[in-house]
Amino acid sequence: MNQLREKTYAFVSSTSAALKQLHYLRLVFVLLAGFTLTNLGVIVFAQSTRPTQPSPNPFLEYADMFPGNPLSLTHTKAFSCSGSNNYYIASEVTCRFSPDSSMFSEVAVIISNGAISQTTFTLHNNTLKVGDLAFLFASPNFQAYPRKVFFFWSNLFVIVSTTANGNHASIRPVWSVTFSNRY
């Protein structure tokens, strides 16, 4: 009978030790799985909010139409122009054209005193986000408001109109980008 008790006690104590080891292994497995899922979640979030890296700066193709350039440079494009005589503003001419571009649906320039004073690019849907512009302008500093974001780039004041105001500024889709030499 004593032998049976000793064997039973040995079996119970070895089973108890095995269950403790199993409990610790299960705990380690749960912790590792939790860390793995957390890391995957962080990576997916970081990838989804990271601005896409567009190819070279698409605005540079139109650098001859930036503010400060003379009126004569606009004659190389098929513009449609209309003038205005505003009592408060000197005579201005607004010229627009629709480029054959996958990025821009319209480019408009305001000409004042024989030179371009403002250029506005209207974008096709979902082509750029504010974070993309920060990357293109190499300017991570911008001022964001509900539907407007402001940058400075190459001595120009840049006004960005966005289509969403609830998102973090860097992931908002861009509707239009205006370059101006006035603030």
Backbone torsions as a table, in degrees:
resi	resn	phi	psi	omega
1	MET	NA	-39.0	178.3
2	ASN	-63.3	-36.3	178.6
3	GLN	-64.0	-39.2	179.3
4	LEU	-65.3	-41.3	178.1
5	ARG	-63.4	-43.0	-179.6
6	GLU	-64.4	-41.6	178.9
7	LYS	-67.1	-41.1	179.0
8	THR	-64.4	-43.7	179.3
9	TYR	-62.6	-41.8	179.3
10	ALA	-64.9	-40.4	179.6
11	PHE	-66.5	-44.0	-179.0
12	VAL	-65.4	-44.0	-179.0
13	SER	-68.2	-36.8	177.8
14	SER	-70.7	-35.0	176.7
15	THR	-67.0	-41.5	178.6
16	SER	-62.6	-41.8	177.8
17	ALA	-65.6	-40.3	179.1
18	ALA	-65.3	-39.6	178.4
19	LEU	-65.9	-37.7	177.0
20	LYS	-64.1	-42.9	178.3
21	GLN	-63.6	-41.0	178.9
22	LEU	-63.4	-41.3	177.9
23	HIS	-60.8	-45.0	178.8
24	TYR	-65.9	-40.0	177.6
25	LEU	-63.7	-41.1	178.8
26	ARG	-63.8	-41.5	178.0
27	LEU	-62.5	-44.8	178.1
28	VAL	-62.6	-42.2	179.3
29	PHE	-62.0	-45.7	179.5
30	VAL	-62.4	-42.9	178.9
31	LEU	-64.1	-45.2	178.7
32	LEU	-63.0	-42.5	178.6
33	ALA	-63.2	-41.0	178.4
34	GLY	-63.0	-45.2	177.8
35	PHE	-62.9	-41.4	179.8
36	THR	-62.5	-47.0	179.7
37	LEU	-65.2	-38.0	177.7
38	THR	-63.5	-45.0	178.6
39	ASN	-62.0	-43.0	178.3
40	LEU	-62.8	-41.0	178.2
41	GLY	-62.1	-42.6	179.0
42	VAL	-65.1	-41.6	179.5
43	ILE	-64.3	-45.1	179.5
44	VAL	-63.0	-43.3	178.6
45	PHE	-62.6	-44.1	-179.2
46	ALA	-63.6	-39.8	179.6
47	GLN	-68.7	-36.0	-177.2
48	SER	-76.1	-26.1	179.9
49	THR	-98.2	-8.6	178.5
50	ARG	-70.6	133.0	178.4
51	PRO	-63.3	140.1	175.2
52	THR	-68.1	145.7	-179.1
53	GLN	-93.2	96.7	179.5
54	PRO	-67.2	162.4	176.3
55	SER	-63.1	-169.2	-173.3
56	PRO	-49.0	161.7	-176.0
57	ASN	-55.9	113.6	-176.2
58	PRO	-70.8	-17.1	-179.9
59	PHE	-75.3	-25.3	-176.5
60	LEU	-65.7	-24.4	175.8
61	GLU	-61.0	-25.3	-178.0
62	TYR	-109.8	25.4	-176.3
63	ALA	-60.1	-28.6	179.1
64	ASP	-69.9	-10.6	179.5
65	MET	-106.2	13.3	178.5
66	PHE	-77.7	157.5	178.9
67	PRO	-55.0	141.3	-179.5
68	GLY	102.2	-22.2	178.9
69	ASN	-77.7	151.3	-178.4
70	PRO	-71.1	159.8	179.6
71	LEU	-57.9	-35.2	-173.9
72	SER	-59.5	-27.5	-178.3
73	LEU	-70.2	-19.7	-178.7
74	THR	-77.0	-10.9	-178.3
75	HIS	-74.0	-7.3	179.7
76	THR	-80.0	-11.2	179.8
77	LYS	-112.1	161.0	179.3
78	ALA	-85.6	78.0	-177.7
79	PHE	-85.8	151.8	167.9
80	SER	-115.4	119.2	-171.8
81	CYS	-117.0	148.7	174.1
82	SER	-142.2	141.8	-177.6
83	GLY	-102.4	163.9	175.3
84	SER	-142.3	140.3	174.0
85	ASN	-115.4	93.2	-179.5
86	ASN	-96.2	136.7	-178.5
87	TYR	-60.1	-37.9	-176.2
88	TYR	-85.6	-27.6	-175.7
89	ILE	-113.7	139.9	176.2
90	ALA	-57.8	159.3	-177.8
91	SER	-52.9	124.9	179.7
92	GLU	-122.8	150.8	174.8
93	VAL	-122.0	131.5	177.0
94	THR	-108.2	126.1	179.8
95	CYS	-121.0	138.8	-178.3
96	ARG	-132.9	151.2	168.8
97	PHE	-153.2	157.2	179.9
98	SER	-107.5	106.3	-178.0
99	PRO	-75.5	156.7	171.5
100	ASP	-83.5	82.4	-173.1
101	SER	-139.3	143.6	175.8
102	SER	-80.5	-11.3	-177.2
103	MET	-100.5	-45.7	-172.6
104	PHE	-108.4	136.2	175.6
105	SER	-94.8	-26.0	178.6
106	GLU	-154.7	147.8	172.2
107	VAL	-126.2	128.2	-180.0
108	ALA	-126.2	139.3	176.6
109	VAL	-125.4	144.8	172.6
110	ILE	-108.7	125.8	-177.4
111	ILE	-110.3	127.0	-179.1
112	SER	-136.0	129.8	-179.7
113	ASN	56.4	38.9	175.3
114	GLY	79.7	3.7	179.9
115	ALA	-135.1	156.2	178.4
116	ILE	-73.7	128.4	179.1
117	SER	-109.7	-19.1	-179.3
118	GLN	-155.8	139.5	177.4
119	THR	-129.8	128.4	-179.3
120	THR	-120.7	128.7	176.0
121	PHE	-107.6	120.6	174.0
122	THR	-97.1	128.4	-173.6
123	LEU	-98.9	152.8	169.6
124	HIS	-67.7	160.1	-178.7
125	ASN	-57.4	137.0	172.2
126	ASN	55.1	38.8	177.0
127	THR	-95.7	-32.8	178.3
128	LEU	-140.0	153.6	172.2
129	LYS	-116.7	164.0	-179.0
130	VAL	-58.2	-38.3	177.6
131	GLY	-61.9	-33.7	175.8
132	ASP	-63.6	-40.7	179.0
133	LEU	-66.3	-39.4	177.1
134	ALA	-59.7	-38.7	177.4
135	PHE	-67.9	-46.9	-178.5
136	LEU	-63.8	-39.4	-178.3
137	PHE	-85.8	-1.7	-176.4
138	ALA	50.3	41.5	-176.8
139	SER	-135.9	90.7	-179.7
140	PRO	-72.2	-10.3	-179.9
141	ASN	-92.9	119.0	175.4
142	PHE	-145.9	160.8	178.9
143	GLN	-109.6	121.6	-175.8
144	ALA	-110.0	137.7	174.0
145	TYR	-126.3	176.8	-173.5
146	PRO	-49.9	-47.4	-179.6
147	ARG	-127.6	12.0	179.4
148	LYS	-133.6	146.0	175.0
149	VAL	-134.7	138.3	-176.2
150	PHE	-119.4	134.6	177.7
151	PHE	-126.9	165.2	161.8
152	PHE	-119.0	132.4	-179.7
153	TRP	-146.4	123.0	174.2
154	SER	49.0	53.0	179.4
155	ASN	64.2	16.5	177.3
156	LEU	-117.7	149.0	174.4
157	PHE	-91.5	128.2	-176.1
158	VAL	-115.7	125.2	178.3
159	ILE	-111.6	121.4	-178.5
160	VAL	-110.9	124.2	174.6
161	SER	-97.1	130.2	-179.0
162	THR	-112.1	161.8	-178.2
163	THR	-100.3	-2.3	-179.4
164	ALA	-136.8	140.0	-179.8
165	ASN	-117.5	-5.7	-178.0
166	GLY	-90.1	-18.3	-176.7
167	ASN	-83.0	164.7	170.9
168	HIS	-60.1	140.8	-172.1
169	ALA	-53.6	-39.9	-173.6
170	SER	-69.2	-18.8	-179.4
171	ILE	-106.1	7.5	177.7
172	ARG	-72.1	137.6	174.8
173	PRO	-70.8	144.9	-177.5
174	VAL	-95.0	133.7	176.6
175	TRP	-97.9	-45.9	177.3
176	SER	-149.3	156.5	178.4
177	VAL	-129.3	123.8	-179.2
178	THR	-116.1	127.2	175.4
179	PHE	-103.6	131.9	-178.2
180	SER	-140.8	149.8	174.4
181	ASN	-98.7	9.0	174.5
182	ARG	-118.7	152.2	179.2
183	TYR	-102.7	NA	NA
